[in-house]
Amino acid sequence: MNSAASTRKYLILGHLCFLVLLILSAKYANVRVLLTDSAYQVFYDINHPGMLINDSRYSMVLTQILPWIAIHLHLPLKLVIISYSVSFILVGYVCWLITAYLMRQRQAATLMLFVLLAIGGTFLHCISESFQLMFYVPMLYAWMCQGERLKNFTYYTVLAILVALAFFIYPMSVFYILFAVGFRLLEGGKPHIDKPAIATAVFLFLFIVLYWLIGASGHDSEFVPTLPVIFDSLLHFFSLGSFGAFRDLFFSLYLVPTLMLLLTLVGYVRSHQWWKLYFVGLYAVGFLVAACIIYQTGDSLISRERYFVPLFFIVGLPFLIDELPRFSKWQERLFFWLFVALLCLSFVRIMKYVHIYEPRMEAITEVSQMAEKQGQHKLIVTRSTAEGVFPEDIWGLALESMLFTAQQGAEHTVTIYKEEDDFDRTDADLYQNPEVYLSVNWWKRWEVKELNPYYFRLPSQGYKELVKDENGYRLANL
């Protein structure tokens, strides 16, 4: 990627990739946004004056600015959802533009494109922090490579901001920032003093201390395994569900980065760069082991894929920096077109996942229309019934159904709350109270009057149960 022509074609490819992602994110906004955490965040922002910040993840503000403006301008709900969906792509695009054009670090910018090979189901989980990190950390690395071209205060101020941006989107970023730091300290093949890399490590340490002092909620701590869990997982490593997911997806997703890793390690052996050989090789293996242990309980289609998204960063950075420049002209050209083909396959994989999740929207449409014809806007469905009605049923069904149906107008709002099969139907103050809205299990009871009336309007009525039998759907009194 040293010639001007080679650089230009990667820049053109970058613009095309983000254009395609923007189109897909707008077209399939409902499938992307009305899914678990993202639906929860949009719902919160609509019904509160501020933005939702979970677990001290302050960088989440960036992707909420556009929908927040849309909400306060009272734009139609459909535009709010589209603006939220495209915000994640726009933020990634801005990171790519800054890296490629302002910093002129084209390899780091190409690294962001390389990570796009990992997406499929991850594209539908637009709020995924591990995916957002794949734009923030390469941009941080690119800034580290700038040296001290600017005045010290300006340079290190921007450096601190970029470290904070990456760290305060997801605490797991520590591993990827440290990889970038270690790689910089080994530039040239041997350990050396690199002031920007050392400053990055210092800023990271300070932000970790600040994070600890702030006291984030317990959600992130759930992912930290105890020592007994680690030892037990290592003993049964090849039986872990997460390793099984990696194995199942290997030939469709992870064969390419594995081959690139092997090429890079062989290149280090040939050039006698032993420090980089050990660092990159052990880090990649360590990442795989750690990811399998940390995420061993996850099993959804999307979760199985996004565990290992950062592997493309850990493999891609040394390959693009150290191995690709060794390619001859025809080898580099062959790699580029293979890269283009793989990106196209990645976009095809996105469509595959869209078709998996679209039927859930269709089921919500069918149920809500049936209920609205009967004048009922508040429904309860039991878990066992939901499994047969809503494909890929998720915990945020009450939020998702509201956000989906209200796009036709606030008066068309229908909410479908999922309960356990043995829920207490006799709790009249909860289920028959006409002023109650059921949201999510940790935030269950709402007053209907607390909802933003511009976007949601639920009539004063109790809940009815959605039942499905051989005759189709029907509503039953509790």
VMD Tcl script that draws the C-alpha trace (Angstrom):
set ca {
  {0.00 0.00 0.00}
  {2.96 2.25 -0.62}
  {2.19 3.62 -4.09}
  {-0.24 6.46 -4.71}
  {-2.40 4.22 -6.93}
  {-2.57 1.54 -4.25}
  {-3.50 4.07 -1.59}
  {-6.16 5.63 -3.81}
  {-7.98 2.36 -4.44}
  {-8.20 1.64 -0.70}
  {-9.59 5.12 -0.13}
  {-12.21 4.61 -2.84}
  {-13.06 1.24 -1.31}
  {-13.50 2.89 2.09}
  {-15.98 5.44 0.77}
  {-17.94 2.71 -1.02}
  {-18.05 0.49 2.07}
  {-19.43 3.22 4.29}
  {-21.92 4.27 1.61}
  {-23.24 0.70 1.46}
  {-23.38 0.50 5.26}
  {-25.28 3.80 5.46}
  {-27.83 2.59 2.90}
  {-28.28 -0.73 4.70}
  {-28.51 0.92 8.11}
  {-31.28 3.24 6.86}
  {-33.16 0.53 4.96}
  {-33.07 -1.96 7.84}
  {-33.27 0.54 10.68}
  {-36.14 -1.27 12.39}
  {-34.31 -4.60 12.45}
  {-31.14 -2.91 13.77}
  {-32.66 -0.59 16.35}
  {-35.65 -2.56 17.64}
  {-33.41 -5.15 19.20}
  {-32.60 -5.38 22.91}
  {-30.20 -2.68 24.15}
  {-30.62 -0.28 21.24}
  {-34.42 -0.31 21.60}
  {-33.98 0.33 25.31}
  {-31.71 3.30 24.65}
  {-34.03 4.91 22.09}
  {-37.05 4.37 24.34}
  {-35.19 6.01 27.25}
  {-34.13 9.02 25.20}
  {-37.68 9.57 23.92}
  {-39.12 9.59 27.42}
  {-36.40 11.54 29.24}
  {-34.85 14.97 28.63}
  {-31.31 13.59 28.67}
  {-29.41 10.70 27.11}
  {-28.93 7.23 28.52}
  {-25.41 6.47 29.76}
  {-24.96 2.94 31.08}
  {-22.04 1.75 33.19}
  {-20.05 4.98 32.74}
  {-19.90 4.45 28.96}
  {-19.80 8.16 28.21}
  {-18.73 7.73 24.60}
  {-22.27 6.49 23.92}
  {-23.21 10.16 23.70}
  {-21.75 10.41 20.19}
  {-24.23 7.98 18.66}
  {-27.17 9.56 20.50}
  {-26.67 13.15 19.33}
  {-28.49 12.79 16.01}
  {-31.56 10.92 17.35}
  {-31.63 13.24 20.40}
  {-31.90 16.23 18.05}
  {-34.59 14.44 16.04}
  {-36.58 13.74 19.20}
  {-36.42 17.35 20.40}
  {-37.45 18.57 16.97}
  {-40.46 16.22 17.20}
  {-39.54 14.55 13.95}
  {-41.58 11.43 13.08}
  {-40.63 8.33 15.06}
  {-39.52 6.55 11.89}
  {-36.92 9.27 11.28}
  {-35.79 9.06 14.91}
  {-35.14 5.34 14.49}
  {-33.38 5.81 11.15}
  {-31.22 8.59 12.59}
  {-30.22 6.34 15.47}
  {-29.37 3.47 13.12}
  {-27.19 5.54 10.78}
  {-25.49 7.37 13.68}
  {-23.25 4.38 14.40}
  {-22.12 4.19 10.78}
  {-21.61 7.95 10.60}
  {-19.41 7.94 13.71}
  {-17.34 5.10 12.20}
  {-17.13 6.98 8.90}
  {-15.91 10.13 10.64}
  {-13.24 8.10 12.44}
  {-12.16 6.64 9.12}
  {-12.06 10.06 7.41}
  {-10.00 11.58 10.23}
  {-7.57 8.66 10.17}
  {-7.23 8.48 6.39}
  {-7.19 12.16 5.47}
  {-6.27 14.30 8.50}
  {-3.75 11.91 10.05}
  {-2.83 10.34 6.69}
  {-2.48 6.94 8.35}
  {-3.92 4.89 5.50}
  {-2.98 1.52 6.97}
  {-4.88 2.24 10.19}
  {-7.83 3.42 8.08}
  {-7.69 0.20 6.06}
  {-7.68 -1.71 9.35}
  {-11.18 -0.33 10.00}
  {-12.28 -1.78 6.66}
  {-10.66 -5.09 7.49}
  {-12.77 -5.34 10.65}
  {-15.87 -5.05 8.44}
  {-15.12 -8.62 7.35}
  {-16.29 -9.70 10.81}
  {-19.79 -8.28 10.57}
  {-22.98 -10.11 9.78}
  {-25.21 -10.49 12.78}
  {-23.07 -7.86 14.53}
  {-24.45 -5.31 12.06}
  {-27.92 -5.86 13.52}
  {-26.70 -5.21 17.05}
  {-25.86 -1.63 16.17}
  {-25.14 -0.63 19.77}
  {-22.38 -3.28 20.04}
  {-19.50 -1.64 21.92}
  {-16.92 -4.16 20.69}
  {-17.71 -3.13 17.11}
  {-17.55 0.60 17.86}
  {-14.14 0.04 19.43}
  {-12.86 -1.15 16.07}
  {-13.05 2.44 14.85}
  {-11.87 4.18 18.01}
  {-8.75 2.09 18.71}
  {-7.31 2.24 15.15}
  {-7.83 6.01 15.22}
  {-5.99 6.12 18.55}
  {-3.18 4.04 17.08}
  {-2.98 6.37 14.09}
  {-2.59 9.35 16.42}
  {0.13 7.55 18.36}
  {1.96 7.18 15.04}
  {1.88 10.95 14.51}
  {4.74 11.33 16.92}
  {4.95 14.87 18.23}
  {4.39 16.86 15.06}
  {2.27 19.30 17.01}
  {3.12 21.15 20.16}
  {3.36 18.81 23.12}
  {0.30 20.13 24.97}
  {-1.92 19.91 21.91}
  {-0.67 16.48 20.95}
  {-1.07 14.91 24.37}
  {-4.44 16.56 24.97}
  {-5.80 14.94 21.81}
  {-4.13 11.67 22.81}
  {-5.88 11.73 26.20}
  {-9.22 12.44 24.51}
  {-8.81 9.51 22.12}
  {-7.85 7.16 24.95}
  {-10.92 8.30 26.90}
  {-13.11 7.86 23.82}
  {-12.03 4.24 23.46}
  {-11.98 3.36 27.15}
  {-15.32 4.91 28.06}
  {-17.24 3.02 25.40}
  {-16.36 -0.37 26.87}
  {-13.92 -1.38 29.66}
  {-12.76 -4.38 27.59}
  {-11.02 -1.81 25.39}
  {-8.09 -2.09 27.83}
  {-6.91 -5.23 26.01}
  {-7.00 -3.64 22.56}
  {-5.42 -0.34 23.63}
  {-2.60 -2.27 25.33}
  {-2.11 -4.27 22.16}
  {-1.71 -1.04 20.19}
  {0.70 0.27 22.83}
  {2.77 -2.92 22.82}
  {2.90 -2.98 19.04}
  {4.16 0.61 18.94}
  {6.84 -0.15 21.54}
  {8.08 -2.95 19.27}
  {8.24 -0.84 16.12}
  {11.38 -1.86 14.28}
  {11.30 -5.32 15.82}
  {12.84 -4.56 19.21}
  {11.57 -2.84 22.39}
  {12.27 0.87 22.42}
  {11.07 4.02 24.13}
  {8.08 5.54 22.37}
  {6.75 8.51 24.31}
  {3.24 8.57 22.73}
  {2.80 4.84 23.46}
  {3.98 5.24 27.05}
  {1.73 8.29 27.50}
  {-1.17 6.24 26.15}
  {-0.53 3.57 28.78}
  {-0.34 6.24 31.51}
  {-3.62 7.84 30.39}
  {-5.23 4.41 30.26}
  {-4.13 3.68 33.83}
  {-5.51 7.02 35.03}
  {-8.87 6.37 33.35}
  {-9.03 2.89 34.90}
  {-8.53 4.46 38.32}
  {-11.17 7.10 37.52}
  {-13.57 4.37 36.38}
  {-13.02 2.54 39.65}
  {-13.56 5.72 41.69}
  {-16.75 6.57 39.81}
  {-18.09 3.13 40.64}
  {-19.81 1.76 37.53}
  {-22.82 -0.50 37.87}
  {-22.40 -4.22 38.28}
  {-23.22 -5.08 34.66}
  {-19.62 -5.12 33.45}
  {-18.43 -7.00 36.52}
  {-20.63 -9.92 35.45}
  {-18.18 -10.57 32.61}
  {-15.15 -10.86 34.89}
  {-14.66 -14.57 35.69}
  {-13.42 -15.70 39.07}
  {-10.25 -17.77 39.40}
  {-12.17 -21.04 39.96}
  {-14.19 -20.34 36.80}
  {-11.00 -19.63 34.83}
  {-9.32 -22.86 35.98}
  {-12.43 -24.92 35.30}
  {-12.86 -23.31 31.88}
  {-9.25 -24.06 30.94}
  {-9.72 -27.69 31.93}
  {-12.83 -27.96 29.74}
  {-11.84 -25.36 27.16}
  {-12.72 -27.34 24.05}
  {-16.15 -28.11 25.49}
  {-17.10 -24.47 26.10}
  {-20.08 -23.23 24.10}
  {-18.12 -20.15 23.08}
  {-15.29 -22.25 21.64}
  {-17.89 -24.33 19.84}
  {-19.28 -21.13 18.32}
  {-15.79 -20.16 17.14}
  {-15.30 -23.62 15.66}
  {-18.69 -23.55 13.92}
  {-18.01 -20.13 12.39}
  {-14.36 -20.77 11.59}
  {-14.59 -21.40 7.85}
  {-17.16 -18.66 7.25}
  {-15.53 -15.94 9.35}
  {-12.23 -16.77 10.99}
  {-10.29 -18.74 8.38}
  {-9.10 -15.52 6.70}
  {-7.69 -13.80 9.83}
  {-6.13 -17.11 10.88}
  {-4.29 -17.40 7.55}
  {-3.25 -13.74 7.77}
  {-1.93 -14.33 11.28}
  {0.13 -17.30 10.08}
  {1.52 -15.26 7.17}
  {2.50 -12.47 9.55}
  {4.16 -14.81 12.03}
  {6.10 -16.53 9.25}
  {7.18 -13.07 8.07}
  {8.48 -12.30 11.56}
  {10.47 -15.56 11.57}
  {12.02 -14.75 8.18}
  {12.94 -11.23 9.28}
  {14.10 -12.45 12.72}
  {11.65 -10.14 14.54}
  {11.34 -12.47 17.50}
  {9.84 -9.92 19.89}
  {6.96 -9.25 17.52}
  {6.56 -12.96 16.82}
  {6.02 -13.73 20.50}
  {3.95 -10.62 21.21}
  {1.50 -10.94 18.31}
  {1.26 -14.73 18.45}
  {0.70 -14.94 22.18}
  {-1.68 -11.98 22.20}
  {-3.86 -13.50 19.47}
  {-4.01 -16.88 21.22}
  {-4.54 -15.17 24.57}
  {-7.40 -13.13 23.15}
  {-9.12 -16.26 21.81}
  {-8.79 -18.05 25.15}
  {-9.93 -15.03 27.17}
  {-12.90 -14.35 24.89}
  {-14.06 -17.96 25.13}
  {-13.83 -17.91 28.93}
  {-15.44 -14.48 29.43}
  {-18.33 -15.08 27.04}
  {-18.78 -18.81 27.57}
  {-22.49 -18.47 28.48}
  {-23.65 -16.48 25.44}
  {-25.54 -18.37 22.77}
  {-27.57 -16.05 20.52}
  {-26.78 -15.82 16.82}
  {-25.43 -12.31 17.20}
  {-23.50 -13.01 20.40}
  {-21.71 -15.98 18.89}
  {-20.28 -13.74 16.20}
  {-19.44 -10.55 18.05}
  {-17.35 -12.27 20.75}
  {-14.49 -12.49 18.32}
  {-14.82 -9.27 16.28}
  {-11.65 -7.77 17.90}
  {-9.66 -10.74 16.60}
  {-9.74 -9.01 13.21}
  {-8.09 -5.96 14.81}
  {-5.42 -7.97 16.64}
  {-4.56 -9.89 13.45}
  {-5.15 -7.05 10.99}
  {-2.87 -4.45 12.58}
  {0.41 -6.42 12.29}
  {-0.58 -7.83 8.90}
  {-1.26 -4.41 7.35}
  {1.74 -2.73 8.98}
  {4.39 -5.44 8.62}
  {3.32 -8.13 6.16}
  {1.38 -6.41 3.38}
  {4.25 -4.02 2.52}
  {6.40 -7.10 1.79}
  {4.03 -8.19 -0.98}
  {5.09 -7.79 -4.58}
  {2.95 -5.68 -6.86}
  {0.92 -8.60 -8.23}
  {0.50 -10.10 -4.75}
  {-0.79 -6.81 -3.40}
  {-3.21 -6.50 -6.32}
  {-4.44 -10.06 -5.75}
  {-4.92 -9.32 -2.02}
  {-6.91 -6.19 -2.80}
  {-9.40 -7.95 -5.04}
  {-9.69 -10.84 -2.62}
  {-10.35 -8.24 0.07}
  {-13.10 -6.69 -2.08}
  {-14.69 -10.10 -2.65}
  {-14.65 -10.87 1.08}
  {-16.24 -7.51 1.86}
  {-19.02 -8.30 -0.62}
  {-19.54 -11.64 1.12}
  {-19.74 -9.78 4.41}
  {-22.55 -7.60 3.08}
  {-24.30 -10.73 1.79}
  {-23.99 -12.20 5.29}
  {-25.69 -9.09 6.67}
  {-28.68 -9.79 4.42}
  {-28.78 -13.37 5.69}
  {-29.12 -12.17 9.27}
  {-31.68 -9.53 8.30}
  {-33.89 -12.26 6.86}
  {-33.55 -14.21 10.12}
  {-34.79 -11.31 12.24}
  {-37.35 -9.72 9.89}
  {-40.05 -12.34 10.69}
  {-40.13 -11.00 14.27}
  {-41.20 -7.63 12.92}
  {-43.79 -9.34 10.73}
  {-45.18 -11.20 13.75}
  {-45.42 -7.96 15.75}
  {-47.28 -6.37 12.82}
  {-49.77 -9.24 12.58}
  {-50.45 -9.41 16.32}
  {-50.71 -5.63 16.79}
  {-53.11 -5.21 13.88}
  {-55.32 -8.00 15.21}
  {-55.34 -6.46 18.68}
  {-55.96 -2.92 17.45}
  {-59.00 -4.05 15.46}
  {-60.42 -5.27 18.77}
  {-59.56 -2.00 20.49}
  {-56.83 -3.59 22.61}
  {-53.40 -1.94 22.85}
  {-51.85 -3.62 25.92}
  {-51.01 -7.32 25.59}
  {-49.22 -9.95 27.64}
  {-47.68 -13.05 26.08}
  {-46.18 -15.90 28.07}
  {-42.67 -17.09 27.36}
  {-43.77 -20.42 25.86}
  {-46.27 -18.70 23.57}
  {-43.76 -16.03 22.56}
  {-41.27 -18.69 21.46}
  {-43.75 -19.91 18.87}
  {-44.92 -16.46 17.75}
  {-41.90 -14.15 17.70}
  {-38.81 -15.65 16.03}
  {-35.60 -14.85 17.90}
  {-37.71 -13.52 20.80}
  {-35.75 -11.03 22.89}
  {-36.25 -9.54 26.36}
  {-37.15 -6.07 25.04}
  {-40.37 -7.12 23.31}
  {-42.51 -4.51 25.10}
  {-40.20 -1.71 23.95}
  {-39.69 -3.10 20.47}
  {-43.42 -3.54 19.82}
  {-44.16 0.02 20.97}
  {-41.42 1.58 18.88}
  {-42.49 -0.41 15.85}
  {-46.25 0.16 16.00}
  {-46.06 3.83 17.03}
  {-44.34 4.67 13.75}
  {-47.82 4.58 12.21}
  {-48.90 7.28 14.64}
  {-48.93 7.62 18.43}
  {-52.58 6.50 18.57}
  {-51.58 3.14 17.00}
  {-49.21 2.23 19.83}
  {-49.45 -1.42 20.85}
  {-47.26 -2.97 23.52}
  {-46.64 -6.69 24.00}
  {-45.05 -7.58 27.34}
  {-43.50 -11.02 27.83}
  {-44.18 -12.75 31.16}
  {-43.14 -16.08 32.59}
  {-45.59 -18.94 32.10}
  {-46.53 -19.02 35.79}
  {-46.98 -15.25 36.30}
  {-49.55 -14.13 38.89}
  {-52.62 -13.28 36.84}
  {-54.47 -12.21 40.00}
  {-52.33 -9.07 40.50}
  {-55.07 -6.69 39.41}
  {-53.19 -3.57 40.47}
  {-50.48 -4.43 37.95}
  {-52.21 -6.14 35.05}
  {-55.69 -4.64 35.23}
  {-54.68 -1.15 36.30}
  {-55.60 1.03 33.29}
  {-52.84 3.52 34.07}
  {-49.98 1.01 34.17}
  {-47.55 0.23 31.37}
  {-45.23 -2.79 31.66}
  {-41.76 -2.14 30.27}
  {-38.80 -4.46 31.00}
  {-38.33 -6.77 33.94}
  {-35.90 -4.49 35.85}
  {-37.98 -1.39 35.04}
  {-41.34 -3.07 34.93}
  {-43.99 -0.73 36.23}
  {-44.57 2.58 34.46}
  {-47.41 5.03 34.58}
  {-48.89 5.55 31.12}
  {-48.81 9.31 31.74}
  {-44.98 9.12 31.99}
  {-44.72 8.17 28.31}
  {-43.93 10.91 25.79}
  {-47.42 11.61 24.37}
  {-46.00 12.91 21.10}
  {-44.73 9.42 20.26}
  {-46.73 6.99 22.43}
  {-50.38 6.93 23.43}
  {-51.82 3.98 25.30}
  {-55.54 4.01 26.21}
  {-56.71 3.57 29.80}
  {-57.25 -0.18 29.82}
  {-55.92 -3.29 31.46}
  {-53.87 -6.02 29.81}
  {-55.18 -9.02 27.89}
  {-53.29 -12.21 27.17}
  {-52.24 -13.17 23.65}
  {-53.08 -16.80 22.97}
  {-52.22 -18.85 19.90}
  {-53.99 -22.08 19.03}
  {-54.97 -24.02 15.92}
  {-57.39 -21.25 14.98}
  {-54.73 -18.52 15.08}
  {-54.33 -15.63 17.51}
  {-56.93 -14.56 20.06}
  {-57.08 -12.37 23.14}
  {-58.09 -13.75 26.51}
  {-58.93 -12.06 29.80}
  {-56.47 -12.63 32.61}
}
mol new
graphics top color blue
foreach p $ca { graphics top sphere $p radius 0.5 }
foreach p [lrange $ca 0 end-1] q [lrange $ca 1 end] { graphics top cylinder $p $q radius 0.2 }
display resetview
